[in-house]
C-alpha cells in the first residue's frame, strides 16, 4: 500500500491483508519532514473489520500447508476454533444437526453451507459438502462461525466460502507429491493395526492468454488410498479397499471492460471406492461406490452486480 499527497512525505506499508468481503482499515500518518519515504516493515497488519459483527477465520495456503491436516477443504475446516467432526458424513460442524427442508419432512440437513466462487455446492439432501474439488485451486477459504448474515440460509453452524485461484499476467505453476503409509506411523499398542498407504499428487499452471485481458488457470489432482481391513479381534485379513479420486479444474477470466469481468469454470470430482472399510461388514455383503461428476460455472461481475450460474451433471 502507498499513500502520496502533495506537500507531504510518501508513505508505504507492506504485508497488508486483502481479504474478499471485508473492509479492513489501515491507519497511516503523513508528516512534512525531510525524509523522502517512510517504509513500515514487520509482521502483517491486524486484519480487523470494524464494520461487521461476523465472526470467522480466513484460511490461505500459508496456513494450511504449515499445519498437519488432511489435504481437502473439508479437513481445513477443523483448523477453525470451535469446529470439529460430527456424527454421520459431516466432516466439520459447530453445533450439530439443525434442520430439514420443507417443514422438517425432507432431508437430513446439517447446519453447514458450502460455497465455491459464490455458488452454493451444499448437498441438498444430506446438507454436507456436495463437491470434492481439487484442494490445489484454493486461493482463500473463509469460514464464518458467528454473527452469520441472513443471506446464508441454513448456515447456523458455519459457512465455508472458497475463492479459487485465477491466472495472471505471468506464467506460474507447481508440481507436488505426498505419500504416507503404515510404516510412517506408530504401531497400535492396544489392538490389531491395519495396513494402509496413500498418495496425493497435483499439478497447476496459470498465465495470460492475452495480457491484461484474458487469463487461464488449471489444475489436476489424483488421490489414492489403499486400506487393509482386518478383523478387530483376531487380526485376520478380510479384504483390501481402494479409494481413487481424479479432480480436474480449469478457469478462464476475461476482463470485458474496466468495470466488468467474465469468468467460466469447469471442475469434476469422480470418485470410486471398491469396498467398505467397516470391519463389521462381511465380505459377501460388501459394496462398491461411485460418486461425483462434472460442473460448469459461469459468472459476470461488475462494480455493482454479480451474477452466477451452475450446471452440473
C-alpha positions in Angstrom: 0.0 0.0 0.0 1.3 3.5 -0.8 -0.1 6.9 0.1 1.1 10.0 -1.8 -0.1 13.5 -1.0 1.2 16.9 -2.3 3.3 18.6 0.4 3.8 15.5 2.5 6.2 12.6 2.6 5.3 9.5 0.8 4.0 6.6 3.0 4.2 2.9 2.1 3.3 -0.3 4.0 3.9 -3.9 3.2 2.1 -7.1 4.3 -1.3 -5.5 4.1 -4.0 -8.2 4.2 -6.5 -8.1 1.3 -9.5 -10.3 2.1 -12.6 -10.6 0.0 -15.9 -9.4 1.5 -14.1 -7.5 4.3 -13.5 -3.8 4.9 -10.1 -3.8 6.6 -8.7 -0.4 7.6 -5.0 0.6 7.8 -4.1 3.6 9.8 -1.4 5.9 8.4 0.1 9.3 9.3 1.7 11.8 6.9 4.3 14.3 8.1 6.2 17.2 6.5 9.7 16.1 7.3 12.9 15.9 5.4 12.5 12.2 4.8 11.6 11.2 1.3 9.8 7.9 2.2 8.5 6.2 5.3 8.5 2.4 4.9 6.9 0.1 7.5 8.0 -3.5 7.7 7.5 -6.4 10.0 4.5 -8.6 10.9 1.3 -8.5 8.9 -1.1 -5.8 10.0 -4.1 -6.9 12.0 -7.0 -8.0 9.8 -9.9 -6.4 11.7 -13.1 -5.4 10.0 -14.7 -2.8 12.3 -17.8 -2.6 10.1 -19.1 -6.2 10.7 -20.0 -8.3 13.7 -19.5 -11.6 11.8 -17.1 -14.0 13.5 -14.9 -16.1 11.2 -11.5 -17.3 10.1 -9.7 -16.8 6.7 -7.5 -19.7 5.7 -4.9 -19.4 2.9 -2.1 -21.6 1.6 0.5 -20.3 4.1 -1.7 -21.6 6.9 -2.9 -25.0 5.7 0.5 -26.0 4.3 2.2 -25.2 7.6 -0.1 -27.3 9.8 -0.7 -31.1 9.9 -4.1 -31.6 8.3 -5.8 -33.5 5.6 -5.5 -32.1 2.0 -9.1 -31.2 1.4 -11.2 -28.1 2.1 -13.4 -30.2 4.4 -10.3 -31.0 6.6 -9.2 -27.4 6.6 -12.5 -26.5 8.5 -11.1 -28.3 11.5 -8.4 -25.6 11.8 -11.1 -23.2 12.8 -11.6 -22.7 16.6 -14.8 -24.4 17.9 -15.2 -26.7 14.8 -14.9 -30.5 14.9 -16.3 -33.5 13.0 -19.8 -34.5 13.9 -21.8 -37.7 13.6 -22.6 -39.1 10.1 -20.9 -37.8 7.0 -20.5 -34.2 8.2 -16.7 -33.5 8.1 -16.9 -30.5 10.4 -19.6 -28.7 12.3 -20.1 -26.2 15.1 -23.5 -27.1 16.6 -24.7 -30.4 15.1 -27.9 -31.2 13.2 -30.0 -28.1 12.7 -33.0 -28.6 10.4 -34.6 -30.5 7.5 -36.2 -28.9 4.5 -39.9 -28.5 3.7 -41.1 -28.2 7.3 -38.7 -30.8 8.6 -40.2 -33.6 6.3 -37.5 -33.9 3.7 -33.7 -34.4 4.0 -31.4 -34.8 6.9 -29.7 -31.4 6.6 -26.9 -30.3 8.9 -26.1 -26.7 9.8 -23.3 -26.1 7.3 -23.4 -24.3 4.0 -20.6 -24.6 1.4 -19.8 -22.1 -1.4 -17.4 -22.3 -4.3 -16.8 -18.9 -6.1 -20.2 -17.7 -4.9 -22.1 -20.9 -6.0 -23.8 -23.0 -3.3 -22.4 -26.6 -3.6 -24.1 -28.0 -0.5 -25.6 -31.4 -0.9 -29.4 -30.7 -1.0 -30.3 -34.0 0.7 -27.6 -34.6 3.3 -26.6 -31.0 3.9 -22.9 -31.9 3.7 -20.2 -30.8 1.2 -21.7 -31.7 -2.3 -18.4 -31.5 -4.2 -14.8 -32.8 -3.5 -13.0 -30.3 -5.7 -9.2 -30.1 -6.1 -7.6 -28.6 -3.0 -4.8 -27.0 -5.1 -7.2 -24.5 -6.6 -7.9 -22.7 -3.2 -6.8 -19.1 -3.1 -8.7 -18.3 0.1 -11.2 -20.1 2.3 -13.4 -18.0 4.6 -15.2 -19.9 7.4 -17.9 -17.9 9.2 -18.9 -19.3 12.6 -20.8 -16.5 14.4 -23.0 -13.5 13.6 -23.7 -15.1 10.2 -25.7 -12.7 7.8 -29.2 -13.7 6.9 -28.3 -14.3 3.3 -26.7 -17.6 4.2 -29.9 -19.5 5.0 -29.3 -22.8 6.9 -25.8 -21.8 8.0 -26.4 -21.6 11.7 -23.3 -23.7 12.4 -20.8 -22.5 9.8 -20.5 -21.2 6.3 -17.5 -22.2 4.1 -16.7 -19.8 1.2 -13.9 -20.9 -1.1 -12.4 -18.5 -3.7 -10.5 -20.3 -6.4 -7.2 -19.2 -8.0 -7.0 -17.2 -11.3 -4.3 -16.7 -13.8 -2.3 -13.5 -14.1 0.0 -11.7 -16.5 2.9 -14.0 -15.6 3.0 -17.8 -16.1 3.3 -19.8 -12.8 2.7 -23.4 -11.8 3.5 -26.1 -9.3 4.0 -29.9 -9.0 3.8 -31.8 -5.8 3.6 -35.4 -4.4 2.6 -36.5 -0.9 2.9 -40.1 0.4 2.0 -41.8 3.7 1.7 -45.4 4.8 1.5 -47.5 7.9 5.4 -47.7 8.1 5.4 -44.0 8.8 3.1 -44.1 11.9 3.5 -45.7 15.3 2.1 -49.2 15.9 -1.2 -49.6 17.8 -0.3 -51.0 21.2 -3.9 -51.8 22.1 -5.2 -53.7 19.1 -4.5 -55.0 15.6 -3.2 -52.4 13.2 -4.5 -52.4 9.7 -2.0 -51.5 6.9 -2.7 -48.6 4.6 -1.0 -46.5 2.0 -2.0 -43.2 0.4 -0.6 -40.7 -2.1 -1.7 -37.3 -3.4 -0.2 -35.7 -6.4 -1.2 -32.5 -8.3 0.0 -30.1 -11.0 -1.1 -26.5 -11.6 -0.5 -23.9 -14.3 -1.8 -20.4 -14.9 -0.9 -17.4 -17.0 -2.1 -15.0 -19.7 -3.8 -15.8 -23.0 -4.0 -12.0 -23.8 -2.1 -9.9 -21.3 -4.3 -7.5 -19.2 -7.4 -9.0 -20.8 -7.7 -12.8 -20.8 -6.1 -15.3 -18.4 -6.4 -19.0 -17.6 -5.7 -21.3 -14.6 -5.8 -25.1 -14.5 -5.0 -27.9 -12.1 -5.3 -31.7 -12.0 -5.1 -33.7 -8.8 -5.0 -37.5 -8.2 -5.7 -39.0 -4.8 -5.5 -42.7 -3.9 -5.8 -44.6 -0.6 -5.5 -48.3 0.0 -6.7 -49.8 3.3 -6.3 -53.4 4.6 -9.4 -54.3 6.5 -8.8 -56.7 9.3 -10.9 -58.4 12.0 -10.5 -56.2 15.1 -10.4 -59.3 17.4 -8.5 -61.9 15.5 -6.4 -59.7 13.2 -7.5 -61.8 10.2 -7.3 -60.0 6.9 -10.7 -59.5 5.4 -10.1 -57.5 2.2 -8.2 -54.6 0.6 -10.1 -51.5 -0.3 -9.0 -48.9 -2.9 -10.3 -45.3 -3.0 -9.5 -43.3 -6.1 -10.3 -39.6 -6.9 -9.5 -37.7 -10.1 -10.0 -33.9 -9.5 -9.7 -31.6 -12.5 -10.2 -27.8 -12.6 -10.0 -25.2 -15.4 -10.9 -21.5 -15.2 -10.7 -18.6 -17.7 -11.1 -15.0 -16.7 -11.9 -12.2 -19.3 -11.8 -8.5 -18.4 -14.5 -7.3 -20.7 -14.3 -3.6 -19.7 -12.7 -1.8 -16.8 -15.9 -2.4 -14.8 -16.9 -5.9 -16.0 -15.3 -9.3 -15.7 -16.5 -12.6 -17.0 -15.3 -16.0 -15.6 -16.0 -19.5 -16.8 -15.1 -22.5 -14.7 -15.1 -26.3 -15.2 -14.4 -28.8 -12.4 -15.1 -32.5 -11.8 -14.8 -34.9 -8.8 -15.3 -38.5 -9.9 -14.6 -40.9 -7.0 -14.6 -44.7 -6.9 -14.3 -47.0 -3.9 -14.3 -50.7 -4.4 -15.4 -51.8 -0.9 -16.2 -50.9 2.7 -13.6 -50.1 5.3 -16.0 -51.1 8.1 -14.7 -54.3 9.6 -18.2 -55.3 10.7 -19.3 -55.7 7.1 -18.6 -59.3 6.0 -17.2 -59.9 2.5 -20.3 -61.3 0.9 -22.2 -58.1 2.0 -19.5 -55.7 0.8 -20.4 -53.0 -1.7 -18.6 -50.6 -4.1 -19.4 -46.9 -4.6 -19.0 -44.4 -7.5 -19.8 -40.8 -6.9 -19.0 -37.4 -8.4 -19.4 -35.7 -11.8 -18.7 -32.5 -13.7 -19.9 -29.0 -13.3 -19.6 -25.7 -15.3 -19.9 -22.3 -13.6 -20.2 -19.0 -15.5 -20.3 -15.7 -13.7 -20.2 -12.0 -14.6 -19.0 -9.5 -12.1 -19.1 -5.7 -12.2 -18.6 -3.0 -9.7 -22.4 -3.0 -8.9 -23.7 -6.5 -9.5 -22.6 -10.1 -9.6 -24.4 -12.9 -11.5 -23.5 -16.6 -11.4 -24.9 -19.9 -12.7 -24.0 -23.6 -12.2 -24.7 -26.5 -14.5 -23.9 -30.0 -13.1 -24.2 -33.4 -14.5 
